[in-house]
Amino acid sequence: MEKKRVAVPLVCHGHSRPVVDLYYSPVTPDGFFLISASKDSTPMLRNGETGDWVGTFDGHKGAVWSCCLDTNALRAASGSADFTAKIWDALTGSELHSFEHKHIVRACAFSEDTNFLLTGGVEKVLRIYDLNRPDAPPREVDKSPGSIRTVAWLHSDQTILSSCTDLGGVRLWDVRTGNIERTLETKLPVTSAEVSQDGRYITTADGFSVKFWDANHFGLVKSYDMPCTVESASLEPKYGVKFVAGGEDMWIRVFDFHTGEEIACNKGHHGPVHCVRFSPGGETYASGSEDGTIRIWQTGSLTHEDNNEAMTTNGSIGKVKVSAEEVSRKIEGFHIADEANAIEKENLGDA
């Protein structure tokens, strides 16, 4: 019987309370970046490859439930229990704009063209802010049947996806009309909804199942029962042969996309897993937990068959290398990232 190799993740300390959302930027000329949201009110930016702390966005006065980066990783956004969504300069850490809401903001997402920010939350209202005119009133779509948990853009910003905290299903909205065009039915509330990098699939986690939907024709492609209640799932972006899921049992499981067979089970977190996300190249995936840590796991090498298929389809496989100098250039002037704060955050994470 073959002995399974134990995966040893990179452990990223710094948050003093649970990590509830993670988001990877696409690959930029400076590499790729990882932003995390936590109940400690301070979103953090990291080098996506090494997990090294870059800086902390300081300004929220309540738990931060959602975070994201724009396409070029030049701006960050966050949604908070302090009734605001904020836009940040990801190079300097400074706050660019704060959008006031009337209740908790649970979700936020930059449009693909980076001109708009979408928010949703307890108010049951989707808001679209024009970032070229941040002082202008947002467009509001107030027909959500429940408190909004997740949001995303798809179809080149022509469609909006949302799920609710207390109702099953994923709703797909026509941006032009503001109407729900279709609902992807699930029995339990969808706690995680991700549009694949190639725009082909919508990956959802709803209680004891992970589902994959055709993002263009909206049919259910695959549905797999999970061994525990899962809160988040993510599809490997480059080849689409694996997916990861994490939830209440504190483990991160890797599955075969085509068969649903469990490939690996990674143990290390000391609390339920709230979010899992693949890096843009698929070499690693990150998990955020109730224990306040982020762990970055190696995907593991592709099988010979997968490798041949991927080579045929995509050409040579390359890994993005990010030098310390490149990262330093990107974060130069990040005004709150001094060494003493970094050490203090590390200590808080260990507590």
C-alpha positions in Angstrom: 0.0 0.0 0.0 1.4 3.4 -1.1 2.1 5.7 1.8 0.6 9.2 1.4 3.0 12.1 1.6 2.0 14.6 4.3 1.6 18.1 2.9 3.3 20.8 4.9 1.8 24.2 4.2 3.2 27.7 4.4 1.6 29.1 7.6 0.8 32.9 7.4 0.2 34.4 10.8 -0.9 38.0 11.4 -4.6 38.1 11.9 -5.9 38.1 15.4 -9.4 36.8 14.7 -10.9 34.4 12.1 -10.1 34.7 8.4 -13.3 34.7 6.5 -12.4 35.5 2.9 -9.4 35.2 0.5 -8.8 36.5 -3.0 -5.9 36.0 -5.4 -5.1 38.6 -8.0 -4.4 37.5 -11.6 -0.7 37.3 -12.5 0.7 40.9 -12.9 4.2 42.1 -14.0 5.0 42.1 -10.3 3.8 38.5 -9.7 0.5 37.8 -8.0 -1.0 38.8 -4.6 -3.3 37.4 -2.0 -5.6 39.6 0.1 -7.4 38.3 3.2 -10.5 39.5 5.1 -10.8 38.9 8.9 -13.1 39.7 11.8 -10.2 41.6 13.3 -11.2 44.6 10.9 -7.8 44.7 9.0 -7.5 43.2 5.5 -4.0 42.1 4.7 -2.0 41.9 1.5 0.6 39.2 0.9 2.9 38.0 -1.8 0.8 35.3 -3.4 3.7 32.9 -4.1 5.6 33.1 -0.8 2.8 34.2 1.6 5.1 37.0 2.8 3.2 39.9 4.5 3.2 43.0 2.4 1.0 45.4 4.4 -2.3 45.9 6.3 -5.2 48.2 5.2 -6.1 50.1 8.3 -9.4 52.0 8.6 -12.4 49.7 9.2 -14.1 49.8 12.6 -15.8 46.4 12.3 -15.3 42.8 11.1 -14.3 42.7 7.4 -16.3 40.0 5.6 -15.2 40.3 2.0 -12.1 41.5 0.1 -10.9 41.5 -3.5 -8.2 43.0 -5.8 -8.7 44.5 -9.3 -7.2 42.9 -12.4 -3.9 44.6 -12.1 -3.7 44.4 -8.3 -3.4 48.1 -8.1 -6.5 48.6 -6.0 -8.2 46.6 -3.2 -11.7 46.6 -2.0 -13.3 45.4 1.3 -16.8 45.1 2.8 -17.3 45.4 6.5 -19.7 45.2 9.4 -19.0 48.9 10.0 -21.6 49.5 7.2 -18.9 50.5 4.6 -17.1 49.2 1.6 -13.7 50.8 1.1 -11.4 51.1 -1.9 -7.7 51.1 -1.2 -4.5 51.9 -3.0 -2.8 48.5 -3.1 0.6 50.1 -3.7 0.6 52.5 -0.7 -2.1 51.1 1.6 -4.0 54.4 1.6 -7.8 54.6 1.6 -9.1 56.0 -1.7 -12.8 56.0 -1.0 -15.3 54.8 1.5 -18.9 53.9 0.4 -21.5 54.2 3.1 -24.2 51.6 3.4 -27.2 51.2 5.8 -26.2 47.8 7.1 -23.4 45.2 7.1 -21.6 44.7 3.8 -21.0 41.0 3.2 -19.7 40.9 -0.3 -17.8 43.0 -2.9 -16.3 42.5 -6.3 -14.5 44.6 -9.0 -15.9 44.3 -12.5 -13.7 42.7 -15.0 -12.9 46.1 -16.7 -12.1 47.4 -13.1 -14.5 50.4 -13.7 -17.2 49.3 -11.2 -17.5 47.9 -7.7 -20.4 45.6 -6.8 -21.5 45.3 -3.2 -24.2 43.3 -1.3 -25.1 42.6 2.2 -27.8 42.5 4.9 -29.8 45.2 3.2 -30.8 42.8 0.4 -29.6 45.5 -2.1 -27.0 45.1 -4.8 -25.1 48.3 -5.4 -22.9 49.2 -8.4 -20.5 52.0 -7.9 -18.8 53.8 -10.8 -15.2 54.1 -9.7 -14.6 56.8 -12.3 -17.2 58.9 -10.5 -16.9 57.6 -6.9 -18.9 60.5 -5.4 -21.9 59.8 -7.7 -24.8 57.8 -6.2 -24.6 54.1 -7.0 -27.0 52.1 -9.1 -29.2 50.1 -6.8 -30.9 46.8 -7.5 -33.2 46.0 -4.6 -35.0 42.8 -5.7 -32.8 40.3 -3.8 -35.1 37.9 -1.9 -32.7 37.6 1.0 -29.6 39.0 2.8 -26.7 38.8 0.2 -23.8 36.4 1.0 -21.7 36.3 -2.2 -21.4 38.4 -5.4 -19.5 38.0 -8.7 -19.4 39.3 -12.2 -19.5 37.2 -15.4 -20.1 37.4 -19.1 -17.8 40.4 -19.5 -19.6 42.3 -16.8 -23.1 41.8 -18.4 -24.3 39.4 -15.7 -24.1 39.5 -11.9 -24.2 36.4 -9.7 -25.4 36.5 -6.1 -26.3 34.1 -3.3 -28.2 34.6 -0.1 -27.4 33.9 3.6 -30.7 32.4 4.4 -32.0 31.0 1.1 -30.9 28.3 -1.3 -29.9 29.1 -4.9 -27.7 31.3 -7.0 -29.4 34.2 -8.7 -28.1 35.5 -12.1 -29.0 39.1 -12.8 -29.0 40.9 -16.2 -27.0 44.1 -15.5 -28.9 46.1 -18.1 -32.4 45.4 -16.8 -31.6 44.7 -13.1 -33.8 41.6 -13.3 -33.1 38.0 -12.1 -32.8 36.1 -15.4 -32.3 32.7 -13.8 -31.8 30.9 -10.5 -29.5 27.9 -10.1 -31.4 25.8 -7.5 -29.8 24.4 -4.4 -31.5 23.0 -1.3 -29.3 24.9 1.2 -27.8 28.4 1.1 -24.7 28.9 -1.1 -21.8 30.0 1.1 -19.2 30.1 -1.7 -19.6 30.9 -5.5 -16.7 31.2 -7.8 -16.5 31.8 -11.5 -13.7 29.8 -13.1 -10.7 31.7 -14.7 -11.8 30.6 -18.2 -15.4 31.7 -17.6 -16.6 28.1 -18.2 -17.9 27.0 -14.7 -19.5 28.4 -11.6 -18.4 26.4 -8.5 -20.7 26.5 -5.5 -20.6 25.1 -2.0 -23.9 24.6 -0.3 -23.8 22.6 2.9 -22.9 19.0 2.1 -22.3 19.4 -1.6 -20.1 21.1 -4.1 -21.6 21.8 -7.5 -20.3 22.8 -10.9 -22.6 24.7 -13.3 -22.2 25.6 -16.9 -21.6 29.4 -16.7 -23.0 30.0 -20.2 -25.9 27.6 -20.4 -26.5 27.3 -16.7 -27.0 23.5 -16.5 -25.7 21.5 -13.6 -22.5 19.8 -14.8 -21.5 17.9 -11.7 -22.6 17.6 -8.1 -20.6 15.8 -5.4 -21.6 15.0 -1.9 -19.0 16.1 0.7 -17.9 14.2 3.9 -18.8 17.2 6.1 -20.4 20.5 5.8 -18.2 22.6 3.5 -18.2 26.4 3.4 -16.0 27.0 0.4 -14.8 25.3 -2.8 -12.4 26.3 -5.6 -11.7 24.7 -9.0 -8.0 24.5 -10.1 -7.9 27.2 -12.7 -5.3 26.1 -15.3 -6.3 22.5 -16.2 -9.6 22.1 -14.3 -8.7 18.5 -13.1 -8.9 19.1 -9.4 -10.9 21.1 -6.9 -10.5 21.8 -3.2 -13.1 22.2 -0.4 -12.9 23.1 3.2 -15.4 23.4 6.1 -16.4 22.5 9.6 -14.1 19.5 10.2 -11.0 21.8 9.8 -9.5 19.8 6.9 -8.9 20.8 3.3 -9.7 18.1 0.9 -8.6 17.8 -2.7 -10.9 16.0 -5.2 -10.7 14.8 -8.8 -13.0 17.1 -10.8 -14.1 14.3 -13.2 -14.9 11.6 -10.7 -15.3 13.3 -7.3 -12.7 10.9 -5.8 -10.8 12.3 -2.8 -7.2 12.7 -3.8 -5.7 14.2 -0.6 -6.8 15.4 2.8 -4.7 18.2 4.4 -4.8 18.7 8.2 -3.3 21.6 10.0 -6.0 24.2 10.9 -7.2 24.3 14.4 -10.7 25.6 13.6 -13.3 25.4 10.8 -12.2 26.4 7.4 -14.1 29.4 6.1 -12.5 29.9 2.6 -10.3 28.2 0.1 -8.9 29.6 -3.2 -6.5 28.4 -5.9 -3.7 30.7 -7.0 -4.0 31.9 -10.6 -1.6 29.4 -12.0 -3.0 26.5 -9.9 0.4 25.6 -8.3 -0.9 26.3 -4.8 -4.1 27.0 -3.0 -4.8 29.0 0.2 -7.1 28.3 3.1 -8.4 30.7 5.8 -9.7 29.5 9.1 -11.4 30.3 12.4 -8.0 29.8 13.9 -6.9 33.2 12.4 -4.2 31.7 10.1 -3.9 31.4 6.3 -2.2 28.3 5.0 -0.8 28.0 1.5 -0.6 24.4 0.2 1.2 23.0 -2.8 -1.1 21.4 -5.3 1.3 18.6 -6.0 2.5 17.5 -9.5 0.0 16.5 -12.2 -0.3 12.9 -13.2 1.5 11.9 -16.4 -1.8 11.8 -18.2 -2.9 15.2 -16.9 0.5 16.6 -17.8 0.4 15.4 -21.4 -3.2 16.7 -21.8 -2.3 20.1 -20.3 0.8 20.3 -22.5 -1.2 19.6 -25.6 -3.9 22.1 -24.7 -1.9 24.9 -23.2 1.7 24.5 -24.5 4.6 24.6 -22.0 3.9 24.8 -18.3 5.5 27.7 -16.6 5.7 28.9 -13.0 5.7 32.6 -12.3 8.8 33.5 -10.3 8.7 36.7 -8.2 11.9 38.2 -7.1 12.2 40.1 -3.8 13.2 43.2 -5.7 10.0 43.1 -7.8 7.8 42.8 -4.8 9.7 45.6 -3.0 9.2 47.9 -6.0 5.5 47.1 -6.0 5.1 47.8 -2.3 7.5 50.7 -1.9 5.8 53.4 0.2 3.2 51.1 1.8 3.0 53.6 4.6 1.8 51.3 7.4 4.0 48.3 6.7 6.9 48.8 9.2 8.8 46.0 10.7 7.6 46.5 14.2 4.0 46.2 13.2 4.9 43.1 11.3 6.4 41.4 14.3 3.5 42.5 16.5 1.1 40.9 14.0 3.1 37.7 14.0 2.9 37.5 17.8 -0.9 38.2 17.7 -1.3 35.4 15.2 0.6 33.0 17.5 -1.6 33.8 20.5 
